Amino acid sequence: QVQLVQSGGGLVQAGASLRLACAASGNTGSTYAMGWFRQAPGKGREFVAAISWSGDSTSYADSVKGRFTISREYAKNTAYLEMNSLNAEDTAVYYCAARPTTTPTRVYRDYGVYDIWGQGTQVTVSS
């Protein structure tokens, strides 16, 4: 089984940048697609970005497209979410997730199909 440990996040001003990291440990020999989701107070969990196992395919929510970038570094078993031009609407707890896959180029946008979750990290953007 894979475990995910998140780092990064914090309190920033509007317009700033942050990078979140999601490090996988355990049975990392399997192939996993990765995703980032967020949950603001009083709201449901929302898709942010996803990346395929191969890294060739990515997908973004319309609200973050052009501002956020998802990537992965295989040597470190780590996925990243680079967040630029942050605004108050980006304030939420961010979660990374992993899903075993046999399709290297497939991305998954539905949080219900992910099996493994990180512990969550708070991102607060002050306006």
Helices and strands as residue ranges (DSSP letters): E 2-7, E 10-13, E 18-26, E 32-39, E 45-51, E 58-60, E 68-73, G 74-76, E 78-83, G 88-90, E 92-100, G 111-113, E 116-117, E 121-126
